[in-house]
Amino acid sequence: MGRRTGAPSKGDRREQALLDAAEVLLEQTGLERMTVDAIARGAGISRGSMYFYFGSKHEVLAALVRRTMAEIRQEASITAEDLASSPIDAMERAVESVEKMWRDHGTVMRAAVEYGTAHADIGAAWDETVESFAATMRGVLARAGVPDGDGPQDATALARALCWMTERTFYQASRAPDDQLARAAETTIEVWRRVMTTPAPPEG
């Protein structure tokens, strides 16, 4: 059966309200001090009703991470499908979209990094997104002339390393007391550009 279309159901709206409330609380109090009661209250439902959707605040955070990551995957898909622009332009737009996600949802994304090791569902949602983004960027590197093989100097390995570097660079920038995200984006774009424009080393 295909996915339903049309207006979201009452249950869908309640679930989104819980996620919205959790994101606000995450910003205000952090995960450790955030409670199930506070999430339910923020969403305008009872604690008992919340358990119909999520069993714990960590399940709420995992769902919040997945919702945020879905936006990044959507941007990655747009990058992959845009064959009309140059690889450099596609790369810059991809990094700029990541910067925007860190700016709009930095609290959620920091929590995904910080709690992903202790909570497997949170870590899996984060890891899958970074790896998905790396798969998209492999295609961008290949279009730029990077060898599309499986070696350590080829597009797959380079895209994966660069995407995890990008993740850590933005994570550190988001933790700075002043706004460092724009600077992080500029530096990250420069690293990507150098990889994409440096001739491949000769074989043998």
VOBA-1610 file (N, C-alpha, C; in pm, whole numbers, padded with zeros to 5 digits, always signed):
BEGIN
Met+00085-00118+00000Met+00000+00000+00000Met+00089+00123+00000Gly+00059+00225-00081Gly+00141+00345-00090Gly+00122+00433+00032Arg+00213+00527+00046Arg+00207+00621+00157Arg+00084+00710+00142Arg+00017+00738+00252Arg-00099+00824+00247Arg-00060+00966+00209Thr-00151+01030+00137Thr-00129+01170+00100Thr-00236+01255+00164Gly-00222+01386+00151Gly-00320+01476+00207Gly-00275+01529+00342Ala-00371+01582+00419Ala-00340+01646+00546Ala-00291+01542+00647Pro-00196+01582+00734Pro-00148+01488+00836Pro-00259+01452+00933Ser-00252+01331+00986Ser-00353+01286+01081Ser-00329+01353+01216Lys-00428+01336+01305Lys-00414+01390+01440Lys-00293+01330+01509Gly-00269+01201+01488Gly-00152+01137+01548Gly-00023+01194+01494Asp-00019+01218+01362Asp+00101+01278+01303Asp+00127+01416+01362Arg+00021+01493+01379Arg+00037+01629+01433Arg+00085+01624+01577Arg+00033+01529+01654Arg+00078+01516+01792Arg+00225+01475+01799Glu+00264+01382+01713Glu+00404+01339+01712Glu+00496+01455+01676Gln+00458+01533+01576Gln+00539+01649+01539Gln+00542+01752+01650Ala+00430+01768+01722Ala+00426+01862+01834Ala+00521+01817+01945Leu+00528+01686+01969Leu+00621+01633+02069Leu+00765+01660+02029Leu+00795+01640+01901Leu+00931+01665+01854Leu+00966+01813+01861Asp+00870+01899+01826Asp+00893+02043+01835Asp+00919+02084+01980Ala+00839+02030+02072Ala+00857+02063+02214Ala+00992+02015+02264Ala+01031+01895+02221Ala+01160+01840+02264Ala+01276+01925+02212Glu+01266+01976+02089Glu+01374+02058+02036Glu+01388+02188+02115Val+01276+02248+02153Val+01280+02370+02235Val+01343+02340+02371Leu+01300+02232+02434Leu+01354+02196+02566Leu+01502+02160+02559Leu+01541+02095+02452Leu+01681+02059+02435Leu+01768+02184+02436Glu+01719+02288+02371Glu+01790+02416+02367Glu+01792+02481+02505Gln+01682+02470+02577Gln+01668+02542+02705Gln+01736+02470+02821Thr+01725+02338+02824Thr+01769+02265+02944Thr+01875+02158+02918Gly+01889+02115+02792Gly+01978+02002+02764Gly+01906+01871+02787Leu+01962+01762+02734Leu+01895+01633+02740Leu+01885+01580+02881Glu+01988+01597+02964Glu+01988+01538+03097Glu+01877+01594+03184Arg+01848+01722+03171Arg+01745+01785+03255Arg+01608+01783+03190Met+01603+01745+03064Met+01474+01738+02995Met+01395+01617+03046Thr+01267+01635+03073Thr+01185+01527+03127Thr+01070+01493+03033Val+01019+01373+03050Val+00902+01330+02972Val+00784+01421+03001Asp+00764+01456+03128Asp+00653+01545+03164Asp+00663+01678+03091Ala+00784+01734+03084Ala+00803+01864+03020Ala+00777+01855+02870Ile+00819+01746+02808Ile+00794+01728+02665Ile+00644+01720+02639Ala+00575+01637+02717Ala+00431+01622+02699Ala+00359+01754+02721Arg+00398+01825+02826Arg+00336+01954+02857Arg+00360+02053+02744Gly+00481+02055+02690Gly+00512+02145+02580Gly+00430+02116+02456Ala+00395+01989+02438Ala+00314+01950+02322Ala+00165+01961+02348Gly+00129+01991+02471Gly-00012+02008+02504Gly-00088+01878+02518Ile-00018+01770+02557Ile-00086+01642+02579Ile-00043+01586+02714Ser-00110+01479+02757Ser-00077+01419+02886Ser+00046+01330+02874Arg+00108+01304+02988Arg+00224+01214+02992Arg+00185+01076+02938Gly+00068+01028+02978Gly+00022+00897+02931Gly+00005+00892+02780Ser-00047+01001+02723Ser-00065+01005+02579Ser+00070+01005+02507Met+00170+01067+02568Met+00301+01071+02503Met+00358+00931+02487Tyr+00333+00844+02585Tyr+00388+00709+02579Tyr+00326+00626+02466Phe+00218+00675+02408Phe+00163+00608+02291Phe+00257+00626+02171Tyr+00336+00734+02173Tyr+00425+00766+02061Tyr+00572+00731+02091Phe+00616+00757+02214Phe+00756+00736+02249Phe+00767+00677+02389Gly+00861+00584+02404Gly+00877+00519+02533Gly+00967+00592+02630Ser+01048+00686+02581Ser+01140+00759+02667Ser+01184+00886+02596Lys+01252+00971+02670Lys+01301+01095+02608Lys+01411+01064+02506His+01481+00951+02525His+01585+00915+02428His+01521+00870+02296Glu+01406+00808+02303Glu+01334+00775+02179Glu+01286+00902+02109Val+01245+01000+02188Val+01206+01128+02129Val+01325+01192+02058Leu+01441+01191+02124Leu+01559+01251+02064Leu+01599+01177+01936Ala+01591+01043+01938Ala+01624+00966+01817Ala+01532+01005+01702Ala+01403+01021+01730Ala+01308+01061+01626Ala+01336+01204+01580Leu+01375+01289+01673Leu+01409+01427+01639Leu+01533+01431+01550Val+01631+01348+01581Val+01751+01338+01496Val+01712+01290+01357Arg+01627+01186+01349Arg+01587+01134+01219Arg+01513+01240+01137Arg+01427+01318+01203Arg+01355+01423+01130Arg+01452+01527+01076Thr+01548+01567+01158Thr+01647+01666+01115Thr+01735+01609+01004Met+01774+01483+01019Met+01860+01421+00919Met+01789+01405+00785Ala+01656+01388+00790Ala+01580+01375+00664Ala+01595+01501+00580Glu+01606+01617+00645Glu+01625+01741+00570Glu+01761+01742+00501Ile+01864+01693+00570Ile+01997+01687+00510Ile+01997+01591+00392Arg+01930+01476+00408Arg+01925+01380+00298Arg+01851+01438+00177Gln+01749+01516+00203Gln+01676+01578+00093Gln+01767+01674+00016Glu+01845+01752+00090Glu+01939+01844+00026Glu+02045+01767-00052Ala+02089+01654+00004Ala+02188+01572-00066Ala+02132+01518-00196Ser+02005+01480-00194Ser+01942+01428-00316Ser+01935+01535-00424Ile+01905+01659-00382Ile+01900+01769-00478Ile+02037+01790-00540Thr+02142+01781-00458Thr+02279+01796-00507Thr+02311+01686-00608Ala+02273+01564-00577Ala+02305+01451-00664Ala+02233+01461-00797Glu+02112+01515-00796Glu+02032+01520-00918Glu+02063+01642-01005Asp+02136+01739-00950Asp+02164+01861-01024Asp+02291+01842-01107Leu+02275+01789-01226Leu+02390+01764-01313Leu+02419+01884-01404Ala+02335+01986-01398Ala+02356+02101-01485Ala+02464+02194-01432Ser+02480+02198-01300Ser+02581+02286-01242Ser+02716+02215-01235Ser+02822+02293-01217Ser+02956+02235-01207Ser+02971+02160-01075Pro+03063+02064-01068Pro+03086+01994-00941Pro+03123+02089-00827Ile+03202+02192-00857Ile+03240+02289-00753Ile+03117+02360-00699Asp+03029+02406-00788Asp+02906+02473-00745Asp+02819+02379-00662Ala+02809+02253-00706Ala+02729+02156-00631Ala+02786+02134-00493Met+02919+02123-00484Met+02984+02105-00354Met+02958+02223-00263Glu+02971+02345-00317Glu+02951+02464-00234Glu+02809+02470-00180Arg+02711+02438-00265Arg+02572+02439-00220Arg+02550+02333-00113Ala+02612+02217-00129Ala+02597+02110-00030Ala+02651+02153+00106Val+02771+02212+00106Val+02830+02257+00233Val+02748+02369+00294Glu+02700+02460+00211Glu+02617+02570+00261Glu+02485+02518+00321Ser+02432+02411+00263Ser+02309+02353+00320Ser+02338+02289+00455Val+02455+02228+00469Val+02494+02171+00598Val+02511+02283+00701Glu+02573+02393+00660Glu+02586+02507+00752Glu+02448+02553+00800Lys+02353+02562+00707Lys+02219+02607+00744Lys+02155+02512+00845Met+02174+02381+00824Met+02117+02284+00918Met+02179+02300+01057Trp+02309+02322+01063Trp+02374+02343+01193Trp+02325+02473+01256Arg+02299+02573+01173Arg+02251+02701+01227Arg+02107+02687+01279Asp+02024+02614+01204Asp+01882+02602+01240Asp+01856+02497+01347His+01937+02390+01347His+01910+02277+01437His+02036+02229+01508Gly+02126+02323+01540Gly+02253+02287+01601Gly+02239+02210+01731Thr+02140+02245+01811Thr+02122+02177+01940Thr+02093+02029+01919Val+02007+01998+01823Val+01975+01858+01794Val+02098+01785+01739Met+02170+01850+01653Met+02283+01785+01588Met+02399+01764+01686Arg+02420+01859+01776Arg+02521+01837+01880Arg+02481+01720+01969Ala+02353+01714+02003Ala+02306+01603+02088Ala+02326+01469+02019Ala+02305+01466+01888Ala+02325+01342+01813Ala+02470+01296+01822Val+02562+01391+01811Val+02705+01357+01822Val+02738+01312+01964Glu+02690+01385+02062Glu+02731+01363+02201Glu+02666+01241+02265Tyr+02544+01207+02223Tyr+02474+01095+02284Tyr+02467+00973+02193Gly+02521+00985+02072Gly+02513+00875+01977Gly+02584+00750+02021Thr+02696+00766+02094Thr+02771+00648+02139Thr+02695+00572+02246Ala+02631+00644+02336Ala+02560+00579+02447Ala+02424+00524+02407His+02365+00579+02302His+02230+00538+02261His+02235+00498+02114Ala+02228+00368+02089Ala+02252+00314+01955Ala+02157+00370+01850Asp+02029+00392+01886Asp+01934+00440+01786Asp+01967+00583+01743Ile+02016+00664+01837Ile+02056+00800+01804Ile+02180+00797+01716Gly+02278+00717+01757Gly+02401+00705+01679Gly+02377+00652+01540Ala+02287+00555+01527Ala+02259+00497+01395Ala+02196+00600+01303Ala+02103+00680+01355Ala+02037+00782+01272Ala+02140+00883+01221Trp+02234+00920+01306Trp+02336+01016+01267Trp+02434+00955+01167Asp+02484+00835+01198Asp+02583+00770+01111Asp+02527+00745+00971Glu+02402+00700+00964Glu+02341+00670+00835Glu+02332+00795+00748Thr+02307+00909+00812Thr+02295+01032+00735Thr+02429+01079+00682Val+02532+01074+00767Val+02665+01115+00720Val+02711+01023+00607Glu+02688+00894+00621Glu+02729+00800+00517Glu+02648+00821+00389Ser+02520+00854+00403Ser+02437+00882+00285Ser+02488+01007+00214Phe+02524+01108+00291Phe+02577+01231+00233Phe+02710+01202+00163Ala+02791+01116+00223Ala+02919+01079+00162Ala+02897+01009+00028Ala+02795+00924+00021Ala+02766+00854-00105Ala+02727+00953-00214Thr+02651+01055-00177Thr+02615+01159-00273Thr+02738+01236-00319Met+02822+01275-00224Met+02938+01355-00257Met+03043+01275-00334Arg+03040+01143-00323Arg+03128+01061-00407Arg+03100+01089-00553Gly+02972+01099-00587Gly+02937+01129-00725Gly+02984+01266-00769Val+02979+01363-00677Val+03025+01498-00709Val+03177+01497-00733Leu+03250+01426-00648Leu+03395+01416-00667Leu+03428+01347-00799Ala+03354+01242-00831Ala+03380+01171-00956Ala+03356+01261-01075Arg+03250+01345-01069Arg+03225+01438-01179Arg+03336+01542-01192Ala+03406+01568-01079Ala+03516+01665-01081Ala+03645+01602-01132Gly+03642+01471-01160Gly+03760+01407-01213Gly+03838+01322-01115Val+03790+01311-00991Val+03856+01222-00895Val+03828+01078-00936Pro+03930+00992-00941Pro+03907+00853-00982Pro+03797+00787-00899Asp+03703+00722-00968Asp+03586+00665-00901Asp+03611+00518-00869Gly+03714+00493-00789Gly+03746+00357-00750Gly+03730+00336-00601Asp+03788+00227-00551Asp+03776+00193-00410Asp+03905+00210-00332Gly+04006+00269-00395Gly+04134+00289-00328Gly+04130+00405-00230Pro+04232+00419-00147Pro+04234+00525-00045Pro+04244+00666-00102Gln+04281+00680-00229Gln+04289+00811-00293Gln+04175+00835-00391Asp+04078+00744-00392Asp+03967+00753-00487Asp+03844+00819-00425Ala+03742+00838-00509Ala+03627+00921-00471Ala+03553+00868-00348Thr+03534+00738-00337Thr+03457+00684-00225Thr+03524+00714-00092Ala+03653+00683-00083Ala+03726+00704+00043Ala+03741+00852+00074Leu+03770+00933-00028Leu+03786+01076-00005Leu+03655+01141+00038Ala+03545+01104-00027Ala+03416+01163+00011Ala+03380+01128+00154Arg+03405+01004+00192Arg+03372+00962+00329Arg+03456+01039+00431Ala+03588+01048+00404Ala+03675+01119+00497Ala+03638+01267+00505Leu+03608+01328+00390Leu+03575+01470+00388Leu+03441+01497+00457Cys+03345+01407+00441Cys+03215+01427+00507Cys+03227+01417+00658Trp+03306+01322+00708Trp+03325+01313+00852Trp+03408+01430+00903Met+03502+01479+00823Met+03575+01601+00859Met+03479+01720+00867Thr+03388+01729+00770Thr+03289+01836+00768Thr+03201+01830+00892Glu+03157+01710+00928Glu+03074+01692+01047Glu+03146+01743+01171Arg+03272+01704+01189Arg+03346+01743+01310Arg+03376+01893+01309Thr+03405+01950+01192Thr+03435+02093+01183Thr+03314+02176+01224Phe+03196+02139+01174Phe+03076+02215+01211Phe+03037+02190+01356Tyr+03059+02069+01405Tyr+03029+02041+01546Tyr+03112+02132+01636Gln+03241+02140+01610Gln+03327+02225+01693Gln+03288+02372+01679Ala+03256+02415+01556Ala+03217+02555+01535Ala+03089+02587+01609Ser+02996+02492+01614Ser+02867+02518+01679Ser+02881+02530+01830Arg+02990+02477+01884Arg+03013+02484+02029Arg+03086+02610+02070Ala+03136+02688+01975Ala+03212+02809+02005Ala+03120+02914+02067Pro+03174+02998+02155Pro+03091+03100+02220Pro+03042+03207+02124Asp+03115+03229+02014Asp+03068+03322+01912Asp+03035+03243+01785Asp+02974+03309+01689Asp+02927+03241+01568Asp+03045+03209+01477Gln+03078+03081+01470Gln+03190+03035+01388Gln+03145+02952+01269Leu+03013+02940+01247Leu+02964+02849+01143Leu+02999+02898+01003Ala+02990+03027+00978Ala+03024+03079+00845Ala+03171+03055+00816Arg+03256+03077+00913Arg+03399+03054+00895Arg+03427+02906+00871Ala+03356+02821+00945Ala+03372+02676+00925Ala+03332+02637+00784Ala+03225+02697+00733Ala+03181+02666+00596Ala+03286+02708+00495Glu+03344+02827+00513Glu+03446+02874+00419Glu+03567+02781+00417Thr+03611+02741+00537Thr+03727+02652+00545Thr+03696+02516+00484Thr+03579+02464+00515Thr+03540+02333+00462Thr+03530+02336+00310Ile+03471+02439+00255Ile+03462+02452+00110Ile+03601+02458+00047Glu+03693+02528+00112Glu+03829+02537+00058Glu+03897+02401+00056Val+03878+02321+00161Val+03938+02187+00164Val+03880+02100+00052Trp+03746+02101+00040Trp+03681+02026-00067Trp+03732+02071-00204Arg+03742+02203-00223Arg+03783+02256-00353Arg+03925+02208-00387Arg+04014+02209-00291Arg+04152+02167-00318Arg+04158+02020-00358Val+04078+01938-00291Val+04074+01797-00328Val+04021+01781-00470Met+03920+01859-00505Met+03855+01845-00635Met+03938+01900-00750Thr+04031+01990-00719Thr+04109+02053-00827Thr+04254+02008-00831Thr+04296+01926-00735Thr+04433+01874-00737Thr+04440+01753-00828Pro+04533+01750-00923Pro+04543+01633-01012Pro+04570+01505-00934Ala+04510+01396-00979Ala+04532+01266-00915Ala+04678+01224-00931Pro+04736+01161-00829Pro+04874+01116-00839Pro+04887+01007-00945Pro+05001+01000-01012Pro+05019+00896-01114Pro+05018+00758-01052Glu+04967+00661-01126Glu+04962+00523-01078Glu+05101+00461-01084Gly+05126+00366-00996Gly+05252+00292-00999Gly+05361+00361-00922
//
